[in-house]
Each structure stands twice: as structure tokens, then as C-alpha cells.
Amino acid sequence: MEVRFERKWKTPRRFLKILELALKKSSFEFKKHYEPRWVNSIYYDDMFNNSVYQNLDGNQKKQKIRIRWYGKKNLILKPFIEIKKKTGFVVSKEKKEIYFTVSFLNKKSLQKLSSIIKKYYPLLINYNPVCSTHYLRSYYLSKDKNIRATIDCDIGYFLIKNFQTDFVKKVDKNIVLELKYKKLLDNYVRKTFANKNNLRLSRNSKFINSFLNI
């Protein structure tokens, strides 16, 4: 299980180049780590939307359950189940790859995917897909390799109800910077990078944004 510290900052799309330059010019000397790629997720919740309300109510402890894959939105290839638990800014993730490939995201494929999930995790018997998120992610790594950074842009959301995807796509005009590192580095990261670049920590959950008006 992966455990790490995560901090997010949200800013308008027009500041993308400035943010990229700030990463490169910082004392961490961030450099591109991977080529940008599309990140796709289908989020699951129970009939009471407990995961949604954990976030909206500002609970210290939160849990999200999702299926994630990379590449084209409609080509679900090499997906994995991810159970993400968060206490404050400390995040732990449990991942498990599932064997499922489909070239079209529709009611039939969502139902089949859900049945597979429940075989892996029987406790999720009452969980169903509620939304999907899709965005282009760029990856950066600090010179000392202790801090990872990502910038997400072109963020889109679809609501899912009764295994049917809403045809109306919500679009977020903001971009999201996320820094990921070990907990003991938190004060150092904030003082060295965030404070110098006048970045204010912002609550940002793509999962929750899919339920709200953008």
C-alpha cells in the first residue's frame, strides 16, 4: 500500500505556462518525468452517497473508490481498482489490476465492470458508478527525486446514473497542480515552493466537482 502526502493548488488555465516555469525555476529544479497522458476514472459510491458527503462535510477521514485507466476515454485497457483513503493531507492507496477490456463505455460495459469489481471486493456489493473524470496530466520530478509534481488540464466530468453516462460533459476551466512527497518534507515544500510562488492551498476534488456546477 502506497502512503504519501499530497497538496493541491488550483489556478485558471491561462497561468499554465507560468506554473510550468515556476516548477522548472524552483530550487527543486523540476523536470518532465513522463510524457503527458490522459487519465480516466470511474468513481463508485453507495446509495447514500457517503463518499460525496465525507468530502462536502469536510471530514478529516475520506475514502474514494474508483476504476482508473490511461489513454482514450472509451478504450478501457488495463484498468485497476483503486481505494484511496485520506486523513488530512496523508493519502494511502490500495491498487489491484483487473482483467477487463472494452472499447465503448456504455450501460452494458459499466454493468459488467461493476460485477467484476464486486468479485474482487465483496464489501462493495452496494456500490455503483456515479461519475467519471477525464483529464490530461503532465508529470514532473524534482532533481533529488523526492518530490513528484503533476499538472492536470482539460478536465471534464460525466455524471452516471443507473449505469447510463450523461451525454452532457462538464468542463473545468481551471488547472490543478499537485505535489506528492513524504510527510516529513511538508514544511520544507511549503516554505520553499508554495510560499515563494504565492500559491494558496485549495480544496479540489474532481470527484466532487462532477456533482457541482462548474
VOGUPA-680666 format. One record per residue (C-alpha): residue number from 1; residue in one letter; x, z, y. Coordinates in Angstrom, 2 decimals. Layout:
BEGIN
<vomar nr="NUM" rest="a" px="X" pz="Z" py="Y"/>
...
END
This chain:
BEGIN
<vomar nr="1" rest="m" px="0.00" pz="0.00" py="0.00"/>
<vomar nr="2" rest="e" px="1.34" pz="-1.03" py="3.39"/>
<vomar nr="3" rest="v" px="1.32" pz="1.62" py="6.18"/>
<vomar nr="4" rest="r" px="2.25" pz="0.84" py="9.78"/>
<vomar nr="5" rest="f" px="1.50" pz="1.47" py="13.45"/>
<vomar nr="6" rest="e" px="-0.50" pz="-1.17" py="15.34"/>
<vomar nr="7" rest="r" px="-1.10" pz="-1.60" py="19.06"/>
<vomar nr="8" rest="k" px="-3.14" pz="-4.38" py="20.65"/>
<vomar nr="9" rest="w" px="-3.40" pz="-5.83" py="24.14"/>
<vomar nr="10" rest="k" px="-5.99" pz="-8.37" py="25.25"/>
<vomar nr="11" rest="t" px="-5.49" pz="-10.76" py="28.14"/>
<vomar nr="12" rest="p" px="-7.03" pz="-14.04" py="29.41"/>
<vomar nr="13" rest="r" px="-5.92" pz="-17.27" py="27.74"/>
<vomar nr="14" rest="r" px="-4.23" pz="-18.52" py="30.92"/>
<vomar nr="15" rest="f" px="-1.49" pz="-15.88" py="30.51"/>
<vomar nr="16" rest="l" px="-0.34" pz="-17.18" py="27.11"/>
<vomar nr="17" rest="k" px="2.92" pz="-18.72" py="28.34"/>
<vomar nr="18" rest="i" px="3.74" pz="-15.63" py="30.41"/>
<vomar nr="19" rest="l" px="3.17" pz="-13.41" py="27.39"/>
<vomar nr="20" rest="e" px="5.36" pz="-15.57" py="25.16"/>
<vomar nr="21" rest="l" px="8.12" pz="-15.47" py="27.77"/>
<vomar nr="22" rest="a" px="7.80" pz="-11.67" py="28.06"/>
<vomar nr="23" rest="l" px="8.37" pz="-11.35" py="24.31"/>
<vomar nr="24" rest="k" px="11.49" pz="-13.54" py="24.42"/>
<vomar nr="25" rest="k" px="12.95" pz="-11.93" py="27.56"/>
<vomar nr="26" rest="s" px="12.30" pz="-8.34" py="26.49"/>
<vomar nr="27" rest="s" px="15.12" pz="-6.13" py="25.24"/>
<vomar nr="28" rest="f" px="13.69" pz="-6.64" py="21.74"/>
<vomar nr="29" rest="e" px="14.54" pz="-10.37" py="22.03"/>
<vomar nr="30" rest="f" px="11.60" pz="-11.58" py="20.00"/>
<vomar nr="31" rest="k" px="11.95" pz="-14.95" py="18.31"/>
<vomar nr="32" rest="k" px="9.44" pz="-17.05" py="16.43"/>
<vomar nr="33" rest="h" px="9.29" pz="-15.90" py="12.84"/>
<vomar nr="34" rest="y" px="6.87" pz="-18.37" py="11.23"/>
<vomar nr="35" rest="e" px="5.07" pz="-21.50" py="12.29"/>
<vomar nr="36" rest="p" px="1.59" pz="-20.81" py="13.77"/>
<vomar nr="37" rest="r" px="-1.24" pz="-20.91" py="11.26"/>
<vomar nr="38" rest="w" px="-4.98" pz="-20.42" py="11.13"/>
<vomar nr="39" rest="v" px="-6.15" pz="-17.02" py="9.89"/>
<vomar nr="40" rest="n" px="-9.64" pz="-16.78" py="8.40"/>
<vomar nr="41" rest="s" px="-11.54" pz="-13.67" py="7.35"/>
<vomar nr="42" rest="i" px="-14.97" pz="-12.85" py="5.96"/>
<vomar nr="43" rest="y" px="-15.98" pz="-9.25" py="6.70"/>
<vomar nr="44" rest="y" px="-18.20" pz="-7.15" py="4.48"/>
<vomar nr="45" rest="d" px="-20.43" pz="-4.19" py="5.31"/>
<vomar nr="46" rest="d" px="-23.24" pz="-2.18" py="3.71"/>
<vomar nr="47" rest="m" px="-26.92" pz="-2.39" py="4.60"/>
<vomar nr="48" rest="f" px="-26.49" pz="0.36" py="7.23"/>
<vomar nr="49" rest="n" px="-23.56" pz="-1.40" py="8.95"/>
<vomar nr="50" rest="n" px="-21.43" pz="1.71" py="8.61"/>
<vomar nr="51" rest="s" px="-18.17" pz="-0.14" py="9.28"/>
<vomar nr="52" rest="v" px="-19.61" pz="-1.55" py="12.50"/>
<vomar nr="53" rest="y" px="-20.77" pz="1.85" py="13.75"/>
<vomar nr="54" rest="q" px="-17.49" pz="3.53" py="12.85"/>
<vomar nr="55" rest="n" px="-15.86" pz="1.21" py="15.38"/>
<vomar nr="56" rest="l" px="-18.57" pz="1.27" py="18.04"/>
<vomar nr="57" rest="d" px="-18.76" pz="5.07" py="17.93"/>
<vomar nr="58" rest="g" px="-15.01" pz="5.35" py="18.40"/>
<vomar nr="59" rest="n" px="-14.39" pz="7.23" py="15.16"/>
<vomar nr="60" rest="q" px="-10.76" pz="8.13" py="14.54"/>
<vomar nr="61" rest="k" px="-11.09" pz="7.03" py="10.93"/>
<vomar nr="62" rest="k" px="-12.33" pz="3.50" py="10.28"/>
<vomar nr="63" rest="q" px="-12.49" pz="1.15" py="7.33"/>
<vomar nr="64" rest="k" px="-12.85" pz="-2.63" py="7.17"/>
<vomar nr="65" rest="i" px="-13.29" pz="-4.74" py="4.06"/>
<vomar nr="66" rest="r" px="-12.54" pz="-8.43" py="4.23"/>
<vomar nr="67" rest="i" px="-11.56" pz="-11.57" py="2.38"/>
<vomar nr="68" rest="r" px="-8.66" pz="-13.36" py="4.08"/>
<vomar nr="69" rest="w" px="-7.09" pz="-16.78" py="3.65"/>
<vomar nr="70" rest="y" px="-4.87" pz="-19.10" py="5.67"/>
<vomar nr="71" rest="g" px="-5.29" pz="-22.71" py="6.72"/>
<vomar nr="72" rest="k" px="-8.53" pz="-24.64" py="7.05"/>
<vomar nr="73" rest="k" px="-11.73" pz="-22.67" py="7.63"/>
<vomar nr="74" rest="n" px="-13.71" pz="-24.38" py="4.89"/>
<vomar nr="75" rest="l" px="-10.92" pz="-24.54" py="2.32"/>
<vomar nr="76" rest="i" px="-10.73" pz="-21.08" py="0.80"/>
<vomar nr="77" rest="l" px="-7.42" pz="-21.26" py="-1.05"/>
<vomar nr="78" rest="k" px="-5.50" pz="-18.27" py="-2.46"/>
<vomar nr="79" rest="p" px="-7.72" pz="-15.68" py="-0.76"/>
<vomar nr="80" rest="f" px="-7.17" pz="-11.96" py="-1.10"/>
<vomar nr="81" rest="i" px="-9.30" pz="-8.85" py="-0.71"/>
<vomar nr="82" rest="e" px="-8.01" pz="-6.52" py="1.97"/>
<vomar nr="83" rest="i" px="-9.26" pz="-2.99" py="2.51"/>
<vomar nr="84" rest="k" px="-7.95" pz="-1.84" py="5.88"/>
<vomar nr="85" rest="k" px="-8.09" pz="1.85" py="6.79"/>
<vomar nr="86" rest="k" px="-7.20" pz="3.07" py="10.25"/>
<vomar nr="87" rest="t" px="-6.65" pz="6.59" py="11.62"/>
<vomar nr="88" rest="g" px="-5.91" pz="6.37" py="15.33"/>
<vomar nr="89" rest="f" px="-3.24" pz="3.67" py="15.51"/>
<vomar nr="90" rest="v" px="-1.90" pz="4.22" py="11.99"/>
<vomar nr="91" rest="v" px="-3.03" pz="1.50" py="9.61"/>
<vomar nr="92" rest="s" px="-2.88" pz="1.25" py="5.83"/>
<vomar nr="93" rest="k" px="-3.84" pz="-1.86" py="3.87"/>
<vomar nr="94" rest="e" px="-4.62" pz="-2.39" py="0.24"/>
<vomar nr="95" rest="k" px="-4.44" pz="-6.04" py="-0.83"/>
<vomar nr="96" rest="k" px="-5.37" pz="-7.82" py="-4.03"/>
<vomar nr="97" rest="e" px="-5.26" pz="-11.56" py="-4.60"/>
<vomar nr="98" rest="i" px="-8.34" pz="-13.12" py="-6.15"/>
<vomar nr="99" rest="y" px="-8.57" pz="-16.38" py="-8.03"/>
<vomar nr="100" rest="f" px="-11.12" pz="-18.43" py="-6.17"/>
<vomar nr="101" rest="t" px="-11.03" pz="-21.85" py="-4.54"/>
<vomar nr="102" rest="v" px="-13.84" pz="-23.59" py="-2.70"/>
<vomar nr="103" rest="s" px="-13.84" pz="-26.47" py="-0.24"/>
<vomar nr="104" rest="f" px="-17.08" pz="-25.65" py="1.55"/>
<vomar nr="105" rest="l" px="-18.26" pz="-22.35" py="2.99"/>
<vomar nr="106" rest="n" px="-21.99" pz="-22.18" py="2.22"/>
<vomar nr="107" rest="k" px="-24.56" pz="-19.86" py="0.68"/>
<vomar nr="108" rest="k" px="-23.63" pz="-20.68" py="-2.91"/>
<vomar nr="109" rest="s" px="-19.89" pz="-20.16" py="-2.39"/>
<vomar nr="110" rest="l" px="-20.45" pz="-16.90" py="-0.45"/>
<vomar nr="111" rest="q" px="-22.64" pz="-15.54" py="-3.24"/>
<vomar nr="112" rest="k" px="-20.06" pz="-16.46" py="-5.86"/>
<vomar nr="113" rest="l" px="-17.26" pz="-14.93" py="-3.81"/>
<vomar nr="114" rest="s" px="-19.21" pz="-11.69" py="-3.41"/>
<vomar nr="115" rest="s" px="-19.85" pz="-11.41" py="-7.13"/>
<vomar nr="116" rest="i" px="-16.11" pz="-11.79" py="-7.79"/>
<vomar nr="117" rest="i" px="-15.29" pz="-9.07" py="-5.25"/>
<vomar nr="118" rest="k" px="-17.66" pz="-6.62" py="-6.91"/>
<vomar nr="119" rest="k" px="-15.94" pz="-7.16" py="-10.24"/>
<vomar nr="120" rest="y" px="-12.64" pz="-6.10" py="-8.67"/>
<vomar nr="121" rest="y" px="-14.23" pz="-3.25" py="-6.69"/>
<vomar nr="122" rest="p" px="-17.48" pz="-2.00" py="-8.31"/>
<vomar nr="123" rest="l" px="-17.90" pz="0.53" py="-5.47"/>
<vomar nr="124" rest="l" px="-18.63" pz="-2.41" py="-3.17"/>
<vomar nr="125" rest="i" px="-21.82" pz="-3.25" py="-5.05"/>
<vomar nr="126" rest="n" px="-23.92" pz="-2.67" py="-1.89"/>
<vomar nr="127" rest="y" px="-21.60" pz="-4.62" py="0.44"/>
<vomar nr="128" rest="n" px="-22.34" pz="-8.17" py="1.57"/>
<vomar nr="129" rest="p" px="-20.73" pz="-10.63" py="4.04"/>
<vomar nr="130" rest="v" px="-21.77" pz="-10.05" py="7.65"/>
<vomar nr="131" rest="c" px="-19.46" pz="-12.28" py="9.71"/>
<vomar nr="132" rest="s" px="-16.37" pz="-14.48" py="9.67"/>
<vomar nr="133" rest="t" px="-13.50" pz="-14.82" py="12.13"/>
<vomar nr="134" rest="h" px="-11.08" pz="-17.72" py="12.65"/>
<vomar nr="135" rest="y" px="-8.08" pz="-17.94" py="14.99"/>
<vomar nr="136" rest="l" px="-4.65" pz="-19.47" py="15.46"/>
<vomar nr="137" rest="r" px="-1.86" pz="-16.90" py="15.05"/>
<vomar nr="138" rest="s" px="1.75" pz="-17.16" py="16.23"/>
<vomar nr="139" rest="y" px="4.39" pz="-14.88" py="14.69"/>
<vomar nr="140" rest="y" px="7.43" pz="-13.22" py="16.28"/>
<vomar nr="141" rest="l" px="10.12" pz="-10.82" py="15.07"/>
<vomar nr="142" rest="s" px="12.42" pz="-8.60" py="17.12"/>
<vomar nr="143" rest="k" px="16.16" pz="-9.12" py="16.96"/>
<vomar nr="144" rest="d" px="16.64" pz="-5.88" py="14.99"/>
<vomar nr="145" rest="k" px="13.77" pz="-6.93" py="12.65"/>
<vomar nr="146" rest="n" px="11.99" pz="-3.60" py="13.18"/>
<vomar nr="147" rest="i" px="9.04" pz="-4.90" py="15.20"/>
<vomar nr="148" rest="r" px="6.67" pz="-7.71" py="14.44"/>
<vomar nr="149" rest="a" px="4.50" pz="-9.34" py="17.08"/>
<vomar nr="150" rest="t" px="1.59" pz="-11.74" py="16.80"/>
<vomar nr="151" rest="i" px="-0.43" pz="-13.62" py="19.39"/>
<vomar nr="152" rest="d" px="-3.93" pz="-14.78" py="18.44"/>
<vomar nr="153" rest="c" px="-5.71" pz="-17.52" py="20.37"/>
<vomar nr="154" rest="d" px="-8.60" pz="-19.97" py="19.92"/>
<vomar nr="155" rest="i" px="-10.60" pz="-17.09" py="18.45"/>
<vomar nr="156" rest="g" px="-14.01" pz="-17.95" py="17.01"/>
<vomar nr="157" rest="y" px="-16.72" pz="-15.97" py="15.22"/>
<vomar nr="158" rest="f" px="-19.69" pz="-16.75" py="12.99"/>
<vomar nr="159" rest="l" px="-22.40" pz="-14.30" py="12.00"/>
<vomar nr="160" rest="i" px="-23.51" pz="-14.31" py="8.36"/>
<vomar nr="161" rest="k" px="-26.99" pz="-13.21" py="7.31"/>
<vomar nr="162" rest="n" px="-28.41" pz="-13.41" py="3.80"/>
<vomar nr="163" rest="f" px="-25.29" pz="-15.37" py="2.79"/>
<vomar nr="164" rest="q" px="-26.04" pz="-18.03" py="5.42"/>
<vomar nr="165" rest="t" px="-23.48" pz="-18.77" py="8.12"/>
<vomar nr="166" rest="d" px="-24.82" pz="-19.04" py="11.63"/>
<vomar nr="167" rest="f" px="-24.23" pz="-22.54" py="12.98"/>
<vomar nr="168" rest="v" px="-23.63" pz="-21.18" py="16.49"/>
<vomar nr="169" rest="k" px="-19.95" pz="-20.38" py="16.95"/>
<vomar nr="170" rest="k" px="-18.99" pz="-17.61" py="19.37"/>
<vomar nr="171" rest="v" px="-15.75" pz="-18.26" py="21.22"/>
<vomar nr="172" rest="d" px="-13.47" pz="-15.64" py="22.76"/>
<vomar nr="173" rest="k" px="-11.61" pz="-16.91" py="25.83"/>
<vomar nr="174" rest="n" px="-9.03" pz="-14.12" py="25.56"/>
<vomar nr="175" rest="i" px="-5.83" pz="-13.94" py="23.55"/>
<vomar nr="176" rest="v" px="-4.66" pz="-10.87" py="21.66"/>
<vomar nr="177" rest="l" px="-1.09" pz="-9.57" py="21.40"/>
<vomar nr="178" rest="e" px="-0.42" pz="-7.15" py="18.57"/>
<vomar nr="179" rest="l" px="2.78" pz="-5.21" py="17.88"/>
<vomar nr="180" rest="k" px="3.36" pz="-3.77" py="14.41"/>
<vomar nr="181" rest="y" px="6.05" pz="-1.25" py="13.54"/>
<vomar nr="182" rest="k" px="6.84" pz="2.12" py="12.01"/>
<vomar nr="183" rest="k" px="5.18" pz="5.13" py="13.66"/>
<vomar nr="184" rest="l" px="8.47" pz="6.73" py="14.76"/>
<vomar nr="185" rest="l" px="9.11" pz="3.74" py="17.07"/>
<vomar nr="186" rest="d" px="5.88" pz="4.10" py="19.06"/>
<vomar nr="187" rest="n" px="7.18" pz="5.85" py="22.19"/>
<vomar nr="188" rest="y" px="10.16" pz="3.52" py="22.30"/>
<vomar nr="189" rest="v" px="7.98" pz="0.41" py="22.04"/>
<vomar nr="190" rest="r" px="5.55" pz="1.55" py="24.73"/>
<vomar nr="191" rest="k" px="8.26" pz="2.52" py="27.22"/>
<vomar nr="192" rest="t" px="10.50" pz="-0.45" py="26.55"/>
<vomar nr="193" rest="f" px="7.96" pz="-3.25" py="26.32"/>
<vomar nr="194" rest="a" px="4.39" pz="-2.30" py="27.24"/>
<vomar nr="195" rest="n" px="5.13" pz="-0.25" py="30.37"/>
<vomar nr="196" rest="k" px="7.67" pz="-2.74" py="31.74"/>
<vomar nr="197" rest="n" px="5.20" pz="-5.60" py="31.35"/>
<vomar nr="198" rest="n" px="2.24" pz="-3.65" py="32.79"/>
<vomar nr="199" rest="l" px="0.30" pz="-4.02" py="29.58"/>
<vomar nr="200" rest="r" px="-2.64" pz="-1.70" py="29.08"/>
<vomar nr="201" rest="l" px="-3.76" pz="-0.87" py="25.59"/>
<vomar nr="202" rest="s" px="-7.19" pz="-2.35" py="24.92"/>
<vomar nr="203" rest="r" px="-9.63" pz="-1.77" py="22.12"/>
<vomar nr="204" rest="n" px="-10.05" pz="-5.06" py="20.38"/>
<vomar nr="205" rest="s" px="-11.66" pz="-5.74" py="17.05"/>
<vomar nr="206" rest="k" px="-12.51" pz="-9.29" py="16.09"/>
<vomar nr="207" rest="f" px="-14.87" pz="-7.82" py="13.51"/>
<vomar nr="208" rest="i" px="-16.84" pz="-6.00" py="16.23"/>
<vomar nr="209" rest="n" px="-16.61" pz="-8.86" py="18.72"/>
<vomar nr="210" rest="s" px="-18.51" pz="-11.06" py="16.28"/>
<vomar nr="211" rest="f" px="-21.54" pz="-8.78" py="16.75"/>
<vomar nr="212" rest="l" px="-21.33" pz="-8.63" py="20.54"/>
<vomar nr="213" rest="n" px="-21.87" pz="-11.20" py="23.24"/>
<vomar nr="214" rest="i" px="-18.52" pz="-12.68" py="24.27"/>
END
